[in-house]
Amino acid sequence: MKGQFFVNIHNLVTLHKVLCGNVKYRFGAKARSLKMDLEDLREIDCSGYFRLALYWSTTPATVAPDGSSMQREWCERMGFKKLDHYSDVQYATHDASRLFACFLAPLVLRGVTLKAGHVWFVHQGKTIESRGSRIGVSSRHWNQNVFRIRRAVAFELPTSGG
């Protein structure tokens, strides 16, 4: 695996708890700086949250690219293990040491993007994500219909203890 780093799951979960319910979703919204005071963060989209969360929870601090499609390509280039099926994340539901980066490709019909792509983490059967105009930073069960219908893919990320 290139550019070795580890996600500290404790730090990721702590960051998520701080931001959950306090930061809204807005398509295209990014953290103005990865080092910003998190109390100043009001809105962020899914790829901005993925990027911010990785930066705050990795050793050494890791900067992923912007955009869910670019982030998926980055996971592939980094050599992270791609699961055979998204549903395989269920086998790690009770394993606190495993973390997945998950992706939905944009929904495109005849060259027109109908729905943007999406990126999120899965840890112990729950998502860690920013989504939906009224929801923002939140969690839900890993097995939502949208993830099955649009054929989500998952990569296992390297982790360290907390």
trRosetta pair geometry for C-beta under 8 A, 3 or more apart (Angstrom, degrees):
i j d omega theta_ij theta_ji phi_ij phi_ji
1 4 6.0 96 97 -89 103 78
1 78 6.2 23 -165 161 91 74
1 79 4.3 -156 -114 80 64 120
1 80 7.0 61 -127 -72 121 50
1 158 7.0 149 112 -43 168 133
2 77 7.1 -48 45 143 138 77
2 78 5.7 -123 58 -137 91 50
2 79 6.0 121 6 3 80 116
3 62 7.6 111 149 -127 115 113
3 78 6.4 -75 57 -126 107 93
4 158 7.1 -26 -156 57 76 169
5 58 4.7 26 160 -179 127 120
5 59 6.4 165 -162 81 81 36
5 60 5.9 -93 -114 46 102 58
5 62 4.5 -159 47 -59 179 131
5 158 6.8 146 86 69 50 121
6 58 6.6 155 78 -150 37 71
6 59 5.4 -16 58 57 90 88
6 158 5.1 -86 -109 123 64 100
6 159 6.0 85 -169 -162 87 16
6 160 3.9 60 149 -24 141 106
7 11 8.0 -142 178 61 65 103
7 12 5.9 19 174 -42 107 135
7 54 7.0 -71 -102 -131 106 68
7 57 5.3 30 -157 123 79 107
7 58 5.4 -42 -95 -91 57 78
7 99 5.6 -85 83 68 142 156
7 157 5.2 33 0 132 134 128
7 158 6.7 138 9 85 81 56
7 159 5.0 -43 67 -106 86 71
7 160 7.2 173 74 18 36 73
8 11 4.1 54 93 13 111 114
8 12 6.7 165 87 -15 57 84
8 57 5.3 -141 55 -175 77 76
8 58 7.1 178 5 -97 79 23
8 59 6.3 60 -35 -10 108 107
8 159 7.5 126 -97 -161 20 74
8 160 5.5 -32 -93 68 67 98
8 161 7.6 -7 -138 93 78 31
8 162 5.9 109 -180 -107 90 63
9 12 5.4 -54 -146 37 37 114
9 13 6.1 33 158 -16 70 106
9 57 7.6 60 -92 -179 18 128
9 96 6.8 155 117 163 156 79
9 97 7.1 -149 -7 -129 151 35
9 99 5.8 -168 -97 -54 105 129
9 123 6.5 149 -149 -138 113 141
9 159 5.4 22 -40 -156 104 127
9 160 7.8 -168 -2 67 79 47
9 161 7.8 -51 33 -148 99 24
9 162 6.0 -81 68 -61 76 105
10 13 6.1 -58 -146 40 27 107
10 14 6.2 28 155 -19 63 110
10 161 7.4 25 -14 155 117 52
10 162 2.4 92 -24 -132 134 131
11 14 5.7 -55 -144 38 29 112
11 15 6.3 33 156 -20 64 106
11 56 6.5 -159 154 133 112 80
11 57 4.1 167 100 -125 108 79
11 162 7.0 179 -20 -129 66 91
12 15 5.8 -55 -150 35 28 111
12 16 6.4 28 152 -19 63 108
12 53 5.9 61 -138 179 88 103
12 56 7.7 132 -96 91 54 92
12 57 3.9 47 -67 -128 78 164
12 99 7.2 73 58 -124 165 150
12 121 7.1 -86 174 120 138 175
12 123 7.4 145 105 -44 130 157
12 128 6.7 53 157 160 107 170
13 16 5.5 -53 -147 36 32 114
13 17 6.4 35 154 -21 65 103
13 123 6.9 -119 -77 100 102 158
13 128 7.5 -107 -99 -98 57 140
14 17 5.8 -53 -149 33 31 111
14 18 6.6 32 153 -20 63 105
15 18 5.8 -58 -154 34 31 112
15 19 6.4 8 159 -3 67 113
15 38 7.5 -139 -146 -118 87 158
15 53 5.9 161 103 -127 142 78
15 56 5.2 113 -95 107 151 139
15 57 6.2 -109 3 -58 139 109
16 19 6.2 -69 -143 47 28 98
16 20 5.7 43 159 -44 68 107
16 53 7.1 34 -67 -122 86 125
16 128 4.9 -75 -104 -145 147 111
16 137 6.9 -166 -150 174 66 113
16 139 7.3 66 167 -55 131 110
17 20 5.8 -39 -132 16 26 119
18 22 7.4 -58 147 35 54 140
18 38 6.4 44 126 129 133 145
19 22 5.7 -119 -158 59 39 102
19 23 4.7 -18 -172 6 96 125
19 38 6.7 -94 -75 -179 100 119
19 41 6.9 -26 -122 90 112 133
19 49 7.9 169 127 -135 155 108
19 137 4.3 -34 128 116 102 171
20 23 8.0 -35 -74 30 14 89
20 137 5.1 -119 -97 120 44 99
20 138 6.0 104 -144 -100 88 41
20 139 6.9 -21 -122 -10 133 92
21 136 7.4 127 -105 81 15 119
21 137 7.2 -77 -2 79 32 89
21 138 7.2 87 -57 -90 60 81
22 136 7.9 -133 70 124 30 145
22 137 7.1 -20 53 52 65 124
23 41 5.3 -11 -108 125 125 102
23 42 6.5 164 -130 178 70 15
23 43 6.6 164 -175 -95 78 22
23 44 5.7 4 162 17 126 103
23 49 7.9 145 112 -99 139 113
23 130 6.9 -57 110 -114 110 119
23 136 5.1 180 103 176 56 126
23 137 4.5 47 64 -4 103 121
24 42 6.7 -8 30 156 94 67
24 43 4.8 -31 76 -104 86 82
24 133 7.8 13 177 179 104 43
24 134 7.6 -43 -144 -144 104 24
24 135 7.8 126 -143 78 63 29
24 136 4.0 -100 -128 -76 28 128
25 29 7.6 171 -172 40 39 127
25 43 6.8 64 173 -157 6 84
25 44 7.1 -54 -115 75 49 48
25 45 6.3 74 -160 -111 80 50
25 46 7.5 16 -134 -47 114 70
25 130 5.0 154 -96 164 93 90
25 131 5.7 -63 -80 105 156 10
25 132 5.5 113 42 71 151 39
25 133 6.0 -111 83 -100 103 23
25 134 7.9 -24 41 25 102 17
25 135 6.0 17 0 67 125 72
25 136 4.5 -159 -25 -93 73 50
25 137 7.7 161 -60 -33 80 49
26 29 4.0 72 73 -23 98 130
26 43 4.1 19 9 172 116 134
26 44 7.4 64 39 1 77 8
26 45 6.3 -83 82 -63 45 83
26 133 7.5 58 -97 -128 54 69
27 45 5.4 67 -129 -102 31 129
27 116 6.7 154 -134 -7 121 162
28 45 5.9 91 10 -29 19 143
29 43 4.3 -69 -172 121 169 98
29 44 5.1 -128 109 -110 105 27
29 45 5.1 137 48 -24 72 82
29 48 5.9 -99 103 21 60 163
30 44 6.7 61 -122 -135 22 82
30 45 7.1 -35 -66 29 59 93
30 47 8.0 -36 -96 94 95 85
30 48 3.9 -155 -113 -115 60 123
30 51 7.4 -5 -144 59 101 138
30 66 6.6 -31 -101 -123 141 123
31 34 6.0 99 94 -89 135 42
31 36 5.5 -159 -180 24 105 131
31 41 6.1 -33 -111 -108 91 115
31 44 6.3 5 -51 -105 73 122
31 48 6.0 156 -8 179 72 105
31 51 7.5 -147 23 92 110 105
31 52 4.8 107 -18 -88 141 124
32 36 5.7 92 60 -73 85 144
33 36 4.4 129 64 -50 87 89
34 51 7.2 -99 -99 139 111 95
34 52 6.1 -169 -129 -116 75 65
34 55 4.3 -85 -171 163 126 172
34 56 7.7 -156 179 -48 88 78
34 61 7.8 132 135 173 133 124
34 63 6.7 -109 -45 -107 167 97
36 40 5.9 -101 164 65 113 118
36 41 6.6 120 104 -60 128 93
37 40 4.8 77 79 0 92 108
38 41 5.3 -34 -159 7 53 120
38 56 8.0 45 -72 -101 128 153
41 44 6.3 -5 -176 -37 113 119
41 52 7.8 92 -116 -156 152 164
43 136 7.3 -104 -127 -115 60 112
44 48 4.3 -138 -167 99 92 122
44 49 4.8 119 124 -62 125 84
44 52 6.7 -50 -151 4 155 145
44 130 5.2 -92 95 -125 90 173
44 136 7.6 83 48 -153 75 87
44 137 7.2 37 56 -57 112 101
45 48 4.9 90 51 13 70 108
45 49 7.0 -135 96 -8 33 91
45 130 6.2 161 173 102 18 125
46 49 5.8 -58 -149 36 28 110
46 50 6.4 31 154 -21 65 105
46 68 6.2 14 98 -70 114 120
46 118 5.3 0 96 -151 175 68
46 119 5.1 147 142 51 110 71
46 120 6.4 -62 -156 -64 114 76
46 129 5.9 -8 -129 -167 96 94
46 130 5.1 -163 -90 68 49 82
46 131 6.2 39 -78 -78 108 68
47 50 5.4 -46 -143 34 37 115
47 51 6.3 39 155 -19 65 105
47 66 5.9 91 133 -169 124 57
47 67 5.2 28 -175 -102 169 8
47 68 4.6 -124 -74 -52 112 67
47 70 7.8 71 -154 51 141 94
47 71 5.9 -169 -137 -17 100 136
47 119 5.4 78 -89 31 68 128
48 51 5.8 -55 -148 38 29 112
48 52 6.2 27 155 -16 65 109
48 66 7.2 12 -82 -133 66 92
48 130 7.2 -37 68 50 87 150
49 52 5.7 -55 -141 41 31 109
49 53 5.8 29 160 -19 67 111
49 129 6.7 108 95 -164 145 40
49 130 3.8 150 -28 -5 151 121
49 137 6.3 167 -125 -98 140 93
50 53 6.0 -57 -142 39 23 109
50 54 6.4 24 158 -19 61 108
50 64 6.6 -61 126 74 96 149
50 68 7.4 102 15 -101 151 75
50 71 5.9 43 111 -144 146 164
50 101 7.2 83 -152 -140 122 105
50 119 4.7 -24 -49 115 154 126
50 120 7.3 -118 -79 -93 107 25
50 121 7.3 152 -118 -38 84 89
51 54 6.0 -56 -149 35 26 109
51 55 6.5 26 154 -20 61 108
51 63 7.2 26 -165 -159 95 60
51 64 4.9 -135 -112 65 74 97
51 65 7.6 -102 -100 92 119 21
51 66 6.3 -20 -57 -94 155 58
51 71 7.4 -120 -66 -92 85 126
52 55 5.8 -58 -152 35 30 112
52 56 6.3 16 158 -9 67 112
53 56 6.1 -62 -143 43 29 103
53 57 5.9 -5 168 6 66 121
53 121 7.1 -113 116 -19 151 135
53 128 7.0 142 -152 135 163 120
54 57 6.4 -81 -137 50 21 91
54 58 5.5 11 176 -22 67 125
54 62 5.4 -70 152 82 106 101
54 63 7.7 138 101 -113 114 19
54 64 5.1 62 57 -11 158 117
55 58 6.8 -59 -125 29 15 104
55 61 5.4 32 -164 -170 67 96
55 62 6.5 -134 -96 69 48 50
55 63 6.0 34 -92 -91 104 61
55 64 7.8 -120 -48 11 81 81
56 61 7.8 21 -79 -129 20 99
58 61 5.8 116 78 -128 89 30
58 62 4.1 -31 95 11 158 104
59 160 6.8 -32 42 22 120 147
64 71 5.4 43 162 -121 126 95
64 74 5.7 138 -152 108 88 163
65 70 4.1 -90 107 137 131 123
65 71 6.0 -155 67 -73 83 61
65 73 7.9 -17 45 67 142 100
65 74 5.4 178 16 -56 106 137
66 70 6.4 40 80 60 44 141
66 71 7.9 -65 160 -49 11 97
67 70 4.1 70 77 16 105 110
67 71 6.5 -175 91 -14 51 87
67 117 7.9 66 176 59 74 126
68 71 5.4 -54 -142 37 33 114
68 72 6.4 38 156 -23 65 100
68 103 6.0 152 174 -136 102 98
68 104 7.6 -2 152 59 148 63
68 116 7.5 111 27 156 131 93
68 117 4.0 -156 86 108 130 114
68 118 5.9 168 -121 139 166 2
68 119 4.0 -170 -124 -28 99 106
69 72 5.8 -49 -151 31 31 111
69 73 6.7 30 150 -14 62 105
69 105 7.2 63 -101 -135 92 68
69 106 6.9 -31 -63 -16 119 104
69 117 5.4 138 -53 10 81 162
70 73 5.6 -53 -150 39 35 112
70 74 6.2 42 148 -26 65 105
71 74 5.3 -47 -146 32 34 118
71 75 6.6 40 152 -22 63 98
71 101 7.4 -127 150 174 109 132
71 103 7.2 179 91 -93 98 123
71 119 5.4 12 80 -98 144 160
72 75 5.8 -49 -153 31 34 112
72 76 6.7 34 149 -17 63 104
72 103 4.4 60 -88 -109 117 172
72 105 7.7 -40 -2 -86 172 74
72 117 7.7 -95 -17 174 130 148
72 119 7.2 -147 -53 -94 85 111
72 153 7.2 77 -142 73 121 122
73 76 5.6 -54 -154 36 35 114
73 77 6.3 34 150 -18 68 106
74 77 5.7 -54 -145 39 32 110
74 78 6.1 32 155 -21 65 108
75 78 5.7 -55 -144 37 29 113
75 80 4.8 -54 -173 37 84 129
75 82 7.8 110 130 -81 112 89
75 101 5.5 -156 -96 84 143 138
75 103 7.8 -160 25 -25 145 133
75 155 4.4 170 171 25 134 168
76 79 7.8 42 168 -66 32 28
76 80 7.6 -75 -78 42 23 84
76 82 7.3 14 -102 -58 77 124
76 155 7.7 -128 -64 -86 52 143
80 101 7.1 36 121 35 166 118
80 155 4.0 68 112 173 125 120
80 156 6.1 -170 178 67 97 52
80 157 6.2 -22 -134 -93 136 49
80 158 7.6 -126 -112 -23 94 79
81 155 6.5 143 76 -158 44 68
81 156 4.7 -5 64 39 103 107
82 153 6.5 -16 -157 177 106 111
82 154 7.3 136 -156 85 58 46
82 155 5.3 -38 -95 -97 59 79
83 86 6.7 116 86 -94 127 26
83 88 4.3 -165 -173 62 128 132
83 89 6.8 -103 -42 -52 173 70
83 100 7.3 -10 -22 -130 130 132
83 153 7.4 171 55 -170 85 63
83 154 4.6 6 22 75 124 98
83 155 7.2 -149 -6 -87 79 26
83 156 6.9 100 -53 -34 92 91
84 88 6.1 96 49 -38 79 145
85 88 5.1 121 67 -23 75 96
86 89 6.5 -24 172 -4 57 108
86 102 6.7 77 -138 -140 105 115
86 147 6.1 -157 145 162 151 104
86 148 7.5 -155 74 -92 132 54
86 151 7.3 169 -12 -172 130 44
86 152 4.1 83 -107 85 154 92
86 153 6.1 -108 -72 -99 95 21
86 154 5.2 117 -125 -14 64 106
87 90 5.9 -13 174 -3 67 116
87 143 7.4 50 -119 -110 81 101
87 148 7.7 42 -66 -101 103 94
88 91 5.8 -29 -175 11 63 114
88 154 7.1 -153 63 60 94 131
89 92 6.0 -63 -168 40 53 105
89 93 7.7 90 138 -60 69 72
89 100 5.3 -89 -111 9 115 161
89 102 7.4 -28 -59 -76 150 128
89 122 4.8 15 -169 107 148 153
89 125 7.7 148 133 -98 98 44
89 142 5.4 -132 101 178 132 153
89 154 5.5 -148 -57 -129 112 176
90 93 5.6 -6 -165 -37 50 113
90 125 7.1 52 -125 -104 57 88
90 142 7.0 -169 -76 82 69 137
90 143 7.2 32 -77 -63 111 119
92 95 4.5 -76 -156 49 70 113
92 98 3.9 -88 -158 82 138 145
92 100 7.4 141 57 -30 148 113
92 122 8.0 109 77 119 118 105
92 124 7.5 -96 130 -85 79 38
93 124 5.9 67 -169 -164 46 47
93 125 3.9 42 -133 -56 94 110
93 142 7.9 -131 -95 15 94 138
94 124 7.1 68 -95 -137 21 84
95 98 4.7 41 104 8 114 113
95 124 7.4 -161 62 -92 42 73
96 123 7.7 43 -145 178 53 98
96 124 6.0 6 -99 -69 62 120
97 159 5.8 169 -180 90 66 135
97 161 7.5 -35 -114 -89 98 66
98 123 7.5 170 95 -130 58 66
98 156 6.6 -50 -160 -142 96 108
98 159 6.9 -163 -110 11 23 144
99 121 6.1 -19 -172 -167 97 113
99 122 7.4 159 -159 78 50 51
99 123 5.1 -11 -111 -91 80 97
99 156 7.3 113 77 -158 49 62
99 157 4.8 -43 95 55 100 109
99 159 5.2 118 14 -68 114 128
100 121 6.5 142 77 -161 53 59
100 122 4.4 -7 58 52 110 96
100 123 7.6 -175 25 -65 71 54
100 154 4.4 0 -179 -171 131 114
100 155 6.5 146 -158 71 74 39
100 156 5.7 -46 -99 -97 76 51
100 157 6.7 171 -109 0 20 88
101 119 6.9 -9 -176 -167 89 100
101 120 8.0 163 -155 87 50 31
101 121 6.1 -35 -98 -101 53 68
101 154 7.0 151 76 -155 42 61
101 155 4.9 -15 59 60 94 97
101 157 5.5 86 -21 -51 98 113
102 119 6.9 153 82 -154 52 51
102 120 5.3 -23 62 67 102 77
102 121 7.0 143 13 -116 90 16
102 122 5.6 53 -23 -16 131 107
102 127 7.8 -84 45 -120 136 97
102 147 7.4 -5 162 -136 138 119
102 152 5.4 16 180 175 108 120
102 153 6.9 170 -151 86 63 41
102 154 4.5 -21 -98 -98 85 83
102 155 7.7 -173 -76 21 41 64
103 117 6.6 -4 -171 178 90 114
103 118 7.0 160 -153 83 47 55
103 119 5.3 -10 -101 -101 76 75
103 152 6.6 154 76 -156 37 74
103 153 5.3 -18 59 59 92 88
103 154 7.7 172 17 -81 69 39
104 117 5.6 177 91 -157 69 64
104 118 4.3 23 40 43 110 95
104 119 7.9 -140 26 -61 68 41
104 146 7.3 -30 -90 147 155 97
104 147 7.1 -116 -71 -116 113 57
104 150 4.8 35 -147 116 115 132
104 151 7.7 121 -129 74 74 52
104 152 5.4 -49 -76 -98 77 78
105 117 5.5 -48 -160 -108 23 106
105 150 7.3 -158 47 167 71 103
105 151 7.7 -8 19 80 103 96
106 113 5.1 -34 168 -138 132 108
106 115 6.5 175 -161 90 63 58
106 116 5.6 -47 -113 -152 95 30
106 117 4.4 -65 -54 -46 68 81
107 113 7.1 105 75 -162 54 61
107 114 4.7 -59 104 65 103 99
107 115 3.9 33 33 44 116 101
107 150 6.6 -81 -74 -125 106 120
108 111 6.8 5 177 -119 109 11
108 112 6.7 156 -157 74 69 34
108 113 5.3 -37 -98 -96 82 57
108 114 6.8 169 -103 8 25 81
109 112 5.7 -28 69 61 71 89
109 114 5.5 32 9 -28 106 125
113 116 6.8 48 164 -83 125 52
118 129 7.8 27 175 -156 104 136
118 131 7.1 32 -146 -107 125 105
119 129 7.7 177 105 -126 49 101
120 127 4.8 -6 159 -161 138 110
120 128 6.5 157 -177 69 84 48
120 129 3.5 -27 -121 -84 112 121
120 131 7.4 -13 -79 -51 126 117
121 127 6.8 130 75 -163 53 57
121 128 4.0 -15 64 55 109 105
121 129 6.9 -172 29 -60 64 73
121 157 7.9 -41 -128 5 103 140
122 125 7.3 11 -177 -112 98 8
122 126 7.0 162 -149 81 64 30
122 127 5.8 -39 -94 -97 69 56
122 128 7.5 -173 -82 12 21 80
122 142 4.8 57 -135 -111 127 119
122 154 6.8 -35 25 -127 128 132
123 126 6.4 -29 69 63 66 79
123 128 6.0 22 13 -19 110 120
125 141 6.6 -26 159 -144 88 70
125 142 5.4 -115 -163 -3 45 116
126 139 4.5 21 169 -178 115 121
126 140 6.9 158 -153 76 76 18
126 141 6.6 -56 -106 -103 61 34
126 142 6.5 -112 -84 -43 12 82
127 138 7.8 33 92 105 105 70
127 139 5.3 169 72 -146 65 60
127 140 5.2 2 31 49 116 68
127 141 7.6 19 -6 80 91 12
127 142 6.1 144 -51 -94 78 58
128 139 6.1 -12 -88 -95 48 95
129 137 7.4 -177 102 -139 35 50
129 138 6.6 -29 73 65 76 65
129 139 7.3 124 26 -97 79 45
129 140 7.9 -44 40 21 120 90
130 136 5.7 -32 -147 -172 85 48
130 137 4.9 -29 -94 -80 84 60
130 138 7.5 105 -114 16 37 71
131 135 5.4 -13 87 82 74 131
131 136 7.5 -72 51 0 42 1
131 138 6.5 -82 41 47 94 108
132 135 3.7 51 73 18 117 116
132 136 7.4 -80 74 -22 76 36
135 138 5.2 -62 166 -5 104 146
140 144 6.1 35 121 -56 129 125
141 144 6.5 136 79 -53 81 76
142 147 7.2 -68 165 54 58 173
143 147 6.8 -123 -143 62 29 131
143 148 7.3 32 -166 -43 70 111
144 147 5.1 96 64 1 78 103
144 148 7.7 -158 97 -1 44 87
145 148 5.8 -66 -154 41 39 105
145 149 5.7 31 158 -18 78 112
146 149 5.9 -55 -134 41 30 108
146 150 5.9 0 175 9 67 115
147 150 6.9 -64 -131 52 18 89
147 152 4.2 -25 -162 -13 81 138
148 151 7.6 21 -179 -73 29 39
148 152 7.5 -41 -63 11 28 99
